[in-house]
């Protein structure tokens, strides 16, 4: 599992391009995600980015904070991360970066991917976590808020009854459960599949709390998007093809094969695939969930996560500025 913490670099070198871009050097599009993104792996493996004349550099990140800063500085074109992190960096000056980052959501990745508060062996329920440590990416942000909500429902309050620990991405949070770095962690994607396979206790799930929840999103820098619209549209078109390919059950065996490696057996890969196509798995067609989007905003508001009062109705609307779906809309129209 430790090797999952390393950046797993996947490069797509486009040797040929469509006639419209044949004379140009393929644009470089750098994409980072916390856990392995099956749609990204599928789009790479099936040449969907190549077909759009793009050179895609895809890897995992260790922590969302430096990665969002890299997006803001246009060192990375797209990040796949929790929606709540994306809005925190847009709205709250005292976010982990210490300043507003000019990032905007352009599409959806998932509806939680099985997001769950999971404990280490020997901690069977919420009460057993009293006085213990809970691993999150960034305290009071991102998937940390669902963790707080799950424990609040059980009568525990963050910073009073337990301590939130900044623990990095999902693979790192899962590893910390195994090596004793913390007694519980909020994890999803293949991390939660591995935890369940290892028999670790599940304290609560996000699917059990909300009818809809917007988990991971795709975000990019506004200035870069404005000056590279065609590249962004082509990227999103290939990405959506990857999502659709994953959902097509005729590709199940091929998708599972993309997930198999030295630490992932075919059986475990099959469970990871099944999670991706579950109701709280990938976002169909890469489309944002309006209900899930609002759920995330209301959850942040409930935990006093806005430094200045916010109009939730406005934030949930296109006029709120948190997302710009014009790139996605253009991509799926063609």
C-alpha positions in Angstrom: 0.0 0.0 0.0 2.9 2.4 0.7 3.7 2.5 -3.0 0.3 4.0 -3.6 1.6 7.1 -1.8 4.2 7.6 -4.6 3.3 9.7 -7.6 2.2 7.2 -10.2 3.0 9.0 -13.4 1.2 8.1 -16.6 2.3 10.1 -19.7 0.5 10.0 -23.0 2.9 11.1 -25.8 0.8 11.9 -28.8 2.8 11.0 -32.0 0.0 11.7 -34.4 -2.9 14.2 -34.1 -6.1 15.1 -35.8 -5.7 17.0 -39.1 -6.8 20.3 -37.3 -3.8 20.1 -35.0 -1.3 18.0 -37.0 1.2 20.8 -37.5 1.2 21.8 -33.8 3.0 20.4 -30.8 0.3 18.5 -28.7 -0.7 20.7 -25.8 0.5 19.4 -22.4 -2.3 18.8 -19.9 -1.2 17.9 -16.4 -3.8 16.2 -14.2 -3.5 15.1 -10.6 -5.9 13.1 -8.3 -5.7 11.8 -4.8 -6.7 8.2 -5.6 -6.4 6.4 -8.9 -9.1 7.8 -11.2 -10.5 5.0 -13.3 -12.0 7.3 -16.0 -8.5 8.9 -16.4 -6.8 5.5 -16.6 -9.5 4.4 -19.2 -9.1 7.6 -21.3 -5.3 7.1 -21.3 -5.4 3.4 -22.1 -7.9 3.7 -24.9 -6.3 6.7 -26.6 -9.2 9.1 -26.0 -6.7 12.0 -25.1 -4.6 11.0 -28.1 -7.7 11.3 -30.3 -8.1 14.9 -29.1 -4.5 15.7 -29.9 -3.5 16.1 -26.2 -0.4 15.1 -24.3 -1.7 14.2 -20.9 0.5 13.8 -17.8 -1.5 12.1 -15.1 -0.4 11.2 -11.6 -1.6 11.0 -8.0 -0.9 13.7 -5.4 0.0 13.2 -1.8 -1.9 16.3 -0.4 -4.5 18.6 -1.8 -3.0 21.8 -0.4 0.2 22.0 -2.5 -1.7 20.7 -5.6 -4.4 23.4 -5.5 -1.6 25.9 -5.2 0.1 24.4 -8.3 -3.2 24.7 -10.2 -3.4 28.3 -9.1 0.1 28.9 -10.3 -0.7 27.1 -13.6 1.9 24.4 -13.0 -1.0 21.8 -13.2 -4.0 22.2 -15.4 -6.6 20.1 -13.6 -7.0 18.7 -10.1 -9.5 15.9 -9.1 -10.3 16.7 -5.5 -13.3 17.1 -3.1 -15.8 19.8 -4.1 -15.6 21.2 -0.6 -11.8 21.8 -0.9 -12.4 23.6 -4.2 -14.9 26.0 -2.7 -12.9 26.6 0.4 -9.9 27.8 -1.6 -12.2 30.0 -3.6 -14.1 31.7 -0.8 -12.1 31.7 2.4 -8.9 33.8 2.6 -7.7 31.9 5.7 -7.8 28.5 3.9 -4.7 26.3 4.1 -3.0 28.2 1.3 -3.4 31.4 3.2 -5.0 33.3 0.2 -7.8 33.0 -2.3 -6.9 30.7 -5.2 -8.4 31.4 -8.6 -9.6 27.9 -9.2 -13.1 27.0 -10.6 -15.0 23.7 -10.9 -15.5 22.5 -14.5 -16.9 19.0 -14.1 -17.6 16.2 -11.7 -15.7 13.1 -10.9 -17.7 11.2 -8.3 -20.6 11.2 -5.8 -18.4 10.1 -2.9 -16.9 6.8 -4.2 -18.0 5.0 -1.1 -16.9 7.7 1.3 -16.8 6.4 4.8 -15.4 7.0 8.3 -13.3 3.9 8.9 -11.6 2.9 12.1 -8.5 1.0 12.9 -8.8 -2.5 14.3 -10.0 -2.4 17.9 -12.2 0.6 17.5 -15.6 -0.8 16.7 -17.8 2.3 17.1 -17.9 6.1 17.4 -17.7 6.0 21.2 -14.4 4.1 21.1 -12.9 7.1 19.2 -13.4 9.5 22.1 -10.1 11.1 22.9 -8.6 9.6 19.7 -7.2 10.9 16.4 -9.1 11.1 13.1 -7.2 11.4 9.9 -8.4 13.8 7.3 -6.8 15.6 4.3 -7.3 19.1 5.8 -9.1 19.7 9.1 -12.5 21.3 8.9 -12.5 21.1 5.1 -13.0 18.6 2.3 -14.0 15.1 3.4 -13.2 16.1 6.9 -16.6 17.7 7.2 -18.5 14.5 6.5 -16.3 12.8 9.1 -17.3 15.5 11.6 -21.0 15.1 10.7 -20.8 11.3 11.2 -19.3 11.7 14.6 -21.6 14.5 15.5 -24.5 12.2 14.9 -22.9 9.9 17.4 -22.5 12.7 20.0 -18.9 13.5 19.5 -17.5 17.0 18.7 -14.3 17.8 16.9 -11.4 19.4 18.9 -13.3 18.5 22.1 -14.0 14.8 22.0 -11.4 13.8 19.4 -8.5 15.4 17.4 -8.5 16.0 13.7 -5.1 15.2 12.1 -3.9 16.5 8.7 -3.2 13.2 7.1 -2.9 13.7 3.3 -4.6 11.9 0.5 -6.8 8.8 0.8 -3.9 6.3 0.4 -2.0 8.0 3.2 -5.0 8.1 5.4 -5.6 4.4 4.9 -2.0 3.6 5.6 -2.2 5.5 8.8 -5.0 3.2 10.0 -2.7 0.3 9.5 0.4 1.7 11.1 -1.3 3.4 14.1 -0.8 7.0 13.0 -4.5 7.6 13.9 -7.4 5.6 15.1 -9.9 6.5 12.4 -9.9 8.2 9.0 -12.4 9.3 6.3 -11.5 7.4 3.2 -13.1 6.5 -0.2 -12.3 5.0 -3.5 -9.9 2.0 -3.4 -8.9 2.9 0.1 -12.3 2.1 1.5 -12.4 -1.1 -0.6 -9.1 -2.2 0.9 -10.3 -1.3 4.4 -13.4 -3.3 4.1 -11.4 -6.2 2.6 -9.1 -6.0 5.7 -12.2 -6.2 8.0 -11.7 -2.7 9.5 -14.7 -1.2 11.3 -16.9 1.2 9.3 -18.2 3.9 11.7 -20.5 5.6 9.2 -21.0 6.3 5.5 -21.8 9.5 3.6 -24.4 7.6 1.6 -26.1 6.8 4.9 -26.2 10.5 5.8 -27.3 12.2 2.6 -29.6 11.4 -0.3 -27.0 13.0 -2.7 -23.4 14.2 -2.1 -21.0 15.7 -4.6 -17.7 14.1 -3.9 -14.8 14.7 -6.3 -14.8 17.4 -8.9 -12.5 18.6 -11.7 -11.1 22.1 -11.1 -8.8 24.3 -13.1 -7.3 27.8 -13.0 -9.8 30.5 -14.4 -7.1 32.4 -16.3 -5.7 29.3 -17.9 -9.2 28.0 -18.9 -10.0 31.4 -20.4 -6.9 31.4 -22.6 -6.9 27.6 -23.4 -10.6 27.0 -24.0 -10.2 24.7 -26.9 -7.7 22.5 -25.0 -10.0 22.4 -21.9 -13.0 21.4 -24.1 -11.0 18.6 -25.8 -9.7 17.4 -22.4 -13.2 17.2 -21.0 -14.6 15.5 -24.1 -12.0 12.7 -23.7 -12.5 12.5 -20.0 -16.3 12.1 -20.4 -15.6 9.3 -23.0 -13.5 7.7 -20.2 -16.4 7.9 -17.8 -18.8 6.4 -20.3 -16.4 3.7 -21.1 -16.1 2.7 -17.4 -19.9 2.6 -17.0 -20.3 0.3 -20.0 -20.5 -3.1 -18.5 -19.1 -4.7 -21.7 -15.8 -3.1 -20.6 -15.9 -4.5 -17.1 -13.0 -7.0 -17.5 -10.8 -4.5 -19.3 -11.5 -1.9 -16.6 -10.6 -4.3 -13.9 -7.4 -5.1 -15.7 -6.4 -1.4 -15.6 -6.5 -1.6 -11.8 -4.5 -4.8 -11.3 -1.0 -4.3 -10.1 1.5 -5.7 -7.6 -0.6 -4.7 -4.7 -4.1 -5.1 -6.2 -5.3 -8.6 -7.0 -7.9 -9.2 -9.7 -10.5 -9.8 -6.9 -9.7 -6.5 -5.2 -9.6 -4.7 -8.6 -13.1 -6.1 -9.3 -14.4 -4.7 -6.0 -12.8 -1.3 -6.8 -14.5 -1.4 -10.2 -17.9 -2.2 -8.7 -17.5 0.7 -6.3 -16.9 3.0 -9.3 -20.2 2.1 -11.0 -22.2 2.0 -7.7 -24.9 4.7 -7.0 -22.4 6.7 -4.9 -19.6 6.0 -7.3 -18.6 7.9 -10.4 -20.7 10.9 -11.5 -22.5 9.7 -14.6 -21.2 11.5 -17.7 -19.0 13.6 -15.5 -22.0 15.8 -14.7 -22.3 17.8 -11.5 -25.2 16.8 -9.2 -27.2 19.9 -8.3 -28.6 18.3 -5.2 -25.2 16.9 -4.1 -23.6 20.3 -4.8 -26.0 22.0 -2.5 -25.5 19.3 0.2 -21.8 20.1 0.3 -22.5 23.8 0.7 -25.1 23.3 3.4 -22.7 21.0 5.3 -19.9 23.6 5.3 -22.4 26.2 6.4 -23.6 24.0 9.2 -20.1 23.7 10.6 -19.4 27.4 10.3 -17.0 26.9 7.4 -17.6 30.3 5.7 -15.5 33.2 7.0 -18.1 35.6 5.9 -21.9 34.9 5.6 -22.8 33.3 2.3 -26.0 33.0 0.3 -26.3 29.3 -0.3 -28.9 29.8 -3.0 -26.6 32.1 -4.9 -23.5 29.8 -4.4 -25.4 26.8 -5.7 -26.3 28.7 -8.9 -24.2 29.5 -12.0 -24.1 33.1 -10.8 -22.3 32.0 -7.6 -19.0 31.7 -9.5 -18.0 28.4 -7.9 -18.3 26.5 -11.2 -18.2 27.2 -14.9 -19.9 24.4 -16.9 -19.5 26.1 -20.2 -16.5 24.0 -21.1 -18.3 20.8 -20.1 -21.4 21.8 -22.0 -19.4 22.5 -25.1 -17.5 19.2 -24.8 -20.6 17.0 -24.5 -22.5 18.9 -27.3 -20.0 17.6 -29.9 
